[in-house]
Amino acid sequence: MLIFSVLNSDRLTPIAAIPMHTPEEAIAELEYAVKVLGLKAIQIPGHIRRPIPAFEKYGEEVANEAIWIDTFGLDSKYDYDPFWAKCVELKVVPTTHSSGMGWINRRSISNYQYNHIGHFASAGEALCKSLFFGGVTHRFPTLKFAFLEGGAAWGASLYTDLIWHWDTRNKDHLVENNNPANVNYEELLEFYTRYGGELVHGRLDQLGSGLGFHADLVSPLEPGDLDEFALAGVTKPEDIRDRFLNHFYFGTESDDTRVAQAFNRKANPYGDAYGGQSQRVKAFLGSDSGHWDVPDITAIAANTYSMVERKIITEEDLQYFLSIHPLELYTSLNRDFFKGTAVEKTADEFLAGKLS
C-alpha cells in the first residue's frame, strides 16, 4: 500500500498508525513517522482497554473481561497533553477509526448485525466526549480531530445534548434548583407521614437513600462545588459551540442520508446565528471504499451527489462535505498538506479565502 501511495502521491497519502498505550510510546512513534518516514497524516485508536487490577487474582479469563475504557481525555490513566502538544508541534491532525464491537451492549453471540450497527459511532462518541470534558479542545485551541467513519448524525446529537445538559446542569443552575439546603426537611417529613401511609411507616430514616448511587451526583450536598464543565473551560453555552464545532470532524459514507442532520442549521444550536454558512456540524466524506459494504468504488461520488438531487442536502452543503471541511481539517496545522496533489490549486484558493 505504501508503494501504491507513493506512485499515486498526487491523490493518495499513507498514514501512520500511532499506538496510544502511553503518551511516551505515542510521542516516540509520532516523531518517527513524521521526522524519519516523512508522513503527514496519522491515525490513533479511539481507546485502550485497560485491566482492572482488583480482578487479576481471578485468573486471565476473568481479567481479560474485567476492563475499563481509557479514552485519553477525561479520567485517563495518563496525562496525554504532551502527545497532543507534539501533534501541534509536528503539524499533524489526529484522526481515529475504532471499533465498539464487544462493548457491553454489543455482545450478541448469534447476530453480527446486532453488534455491528452503530458501533463506530459509539466508539467515536466515547472519545469525543472524553476530549471535550477532559478539556483537550480547551487547552489546545488549534488542534482538530476527525472520526473517519461512523456518520455525522451522532456528532449532531452529541453537540445538541451538550448544550441541553449545560442549560439544566451547569453550576449556577444546580445551585439554584438542586441545592439540598433549599429543602424544608421538617415539612417534607410531614408530607410523607401524612400521605405516605404504610409505604413509609417506620422507614422515614431511609428517605435520603431514595436516589441510590446517583444521589450525590444529581443533588450533591454542596452543589456549588460541582462543575462538570470546568475542565472544558465552559462558562456559557457559546463555549460549547466553540470547543465542539471548531474541533471535531465526522467522516460519513457517501450514501448516508443522515448527514442532513449535521447540515440542518435550523435544528442545530447556533447553526444560523453564528458565523453564517460555515457553522454546520462538520461532516465530510469518509468512505471505507475498500470494504465489502462499498461494492462499487466508482459510485461513491455519484451517491454523494444523489443527496442533492433528492434535496436531502444543498449544493452548498455538498461543497462543505466534499471540499471545505476536509480542507479546514488538514490545513489547520499544515498549510502545505495538499501541496503536490491534484487539489493543490483548490487548497490554495481555500487558504486565500477564495473558497467559502
PEDAKA-V25866 format. One record per backbone hydrogen bond with DSSP energy under -0.5 kcal/mol. NH is the residue of the N-H (numbers start at 0). CO is the residue of the C=O. If there is no record, write none. Layout:
BEGIN
((NH	CO) (NH	CO))
END
This chain:
BEGIN
((4	0) (5	1) (6	2) (7	3) (8	5) (10	7) (11	7) (15	40) (17	15) (17	42) (18	16) (25	21) (26	22) (27	23) (28	24) (29	25) (30	26) (31	27) (32	28) (33	29) (34	30) (35	30) (35	31) (36	31) (38	32) (41	92) (42	15) (43	94) (44	17) (47	69) (49	47) (49	67) (51	65) (52	50) (54	51) (55	52) (57	54) (58	55) (62	58) (63	59) (64	60) (64	61) (65	61) (66	64) (67	49) (69	47) (69	67) (70	68) (73	129) (75	72) (79	77) (82	79) (83	79) (84	80) (85	81) (86	82) (87	83) (88	84) (89	85) (90	86) (90	87) (91	86) (93	91) (93	143) (94	41) (95	145) (96	43) (101	105) (102	99) (105	102) (114	110) (115	111) (116	112) (118	115) (121	117) (122	118) (123	119) (124	120) (125	121) (126	122) (127	123) (128	124) (129	125) (130	126) (131	127) (132	128) (133	129) (134	131) (135	130) (136	130) (138	134) (139	135) (142	139) (144	246) (145	93) (146	248) (147	95) (147	145) (150	250) (155	151) (156	152) (157	153) (158	154) (159	155) (160	156) (161	157) (162	158) (163	159) (164	160) (165	161) (166	162) (167	163) (168	164) (169	165) (173	169) (174	170) (175	171) (176	172) (177	173) (179	177) (179	219) (181	178) (182	179) (184	182) (187	183) (188	184) (189	185) (190	186) (191	187) (192	188) (193	189) (194	190) (195	191) (198	195) (199	196) (200	196) (202	199) (205	202) (206	203) (208	205) (209	206) (211	208) (213	210) (214	211) (217	213) (218	214) (222	219) (224	221) (225	222) (226	224) (229	226) (232	229) (233	228) (234	232) (238	235) (239	235) (239	236) (240	236) (241	237) (242	238) (243	239) (244	240) (245	240) (245	241) (246	243) (247	243) (248	144) (249	281) (250	146) (250	248) (251	283) (255	252) (256	254) (258	255) (259	256) (260	257) (261	257) (261	258) (262	258) (263	260) (264	262) (266	263) (267	263) (270	267) (271	264) (273	269) (277	274) (278	275) (279	277) (280	261) (281	247) (282	280) (283	249) (284	320) (285	251) (288	286) (290	287) (293	290) (298	295) (299	296) (302	298) (303	299) (304	300) (305	301) (306	302) (306	303) (307	304) (308	304) (309	305) (310	307) (311	306) (312	306) (317	313) (318	314) (319	315) (320	316) (321	317) (322	318) (323	318) (324	319) (326	322) (327	323) (328	324) (329	325) (330	326) (331	327) (331	328) (333	329) (334	332) (336	333) (338	335) (340	337) (341	9) (343	340) (346	342) (347	343) (348	344) (349	345) (350	346) (351	347) (352	349) (353	348) (354	348) (355	353))
END
